[in-house]
Amino acid sequence: MPWQEVGDRVFAWRYKFFNQQIGVILGGADVAVIDTRTTHAQAREILTDLRELTRDPVTVVIDTHWHFDHTFGNNVFRPASIWGHARTVDRLRSQGRAISGRCR
């Protein structure tokens, strides 16, 4: 399914895997991605699909919460800033490695 504009310069794409809905906000020089999916390959798929909207680099990643299916693609978007609740970092540090091992 292609990008759906859900607000002024705000888009969503629903990926079949895990029924993941990913958001994008185009704000002048900034491009924000909301959630980055489960794997680096899936995150790169977002980048490819994002080219339908813009060629600008992603400057901000917003994690809605710490679960692996929302955060494990984050590194693909570096050097973008990654924003989320303060506990997101703590949960990923304490549980991310164990969850990662179960996802393979």
N, C-alpha and C positions, 0 to 999 in steps of 0.2 A: 504494500500500500504506500503510495507516495505521501509526501509531506502534506499535512492539513493545516491551513492557517486558522488558528483558534483565537487570535487576537491580532492587534496591529503589530506586525513583525514578530509574532510569537507562533511557533510551529510545533507540531507533534507528528511522530511517526510511530506506528505500532508494529513491532517486530513479532513474528509468530512464535519464535523461541521464547518460552516462559511468558508469552503474552506481554512483552515489555513495551511500555510506551515511553519514548524518549522525547524530551523537549528541547527546543532551540529558541533562543531569544537573540534577535539581531538588533543591536543598539548602537548605531553610529559606527565607531571604529571597533567596538567590542562584539564578540560572538560568544554567547554562553550556551553550554550544553548541560542539560539537566539529566543526570544519571548516565553511566557509561557502559552498562551491560556487564556481562559475566566474564568475558575473556578479552585478551588483547586483539584477537582476530575480530571479535564482534565490535569492539571499539573502532577498529580500522574500517569496518563496514559503515559505521556511523559517519566517519570522516568522508568516505566515498560518497555516501548518500547526501551528505551536507553540501557537496559541490553543486547540487541542483539549486541551492539557495544562495551560496556565496563562495567566493574563493579566499575570503579573509580567514586568517588563522583563528582557532578557538583561543580565547584569552581567559575564559572563566569556565570552570566546571562546578556544578552545583550538585551535591549528593543529597538526595531527599532523606536517606537514612543509610545505615552502615551495611546492610545486607549485601552479600557478594554479587547478587545479580544487578545491583545498582552501582557498585564501586570498583569491581575488579578490573575494569578497563581504564581507570583513571590515568595510569602512567602513560598511556598512549598519547594523552593530550598535553603532557608537559612540554613547554614550561608554563602552561596555563596555571593560574591560581586555582586552587581547589577549595571550595567553600562547603561547609556543612555544619551541623550541630557539633558543639565542642566534644560531646561524647562519641561522635563517629570515629575520631582518631583513636581514642582509647579502646573502643571495641575492636577496631581493625587490628590494632597492635596486639591486643590480648587474644583474639580469636581468629584473626584472618589467616594465619598460617595453617591452623588446624582445619579450617573450612576449605582452604585452597587444596589441601591434600585429599579431601573427600570429593572434590569437584572433578578430579582427573579421571 
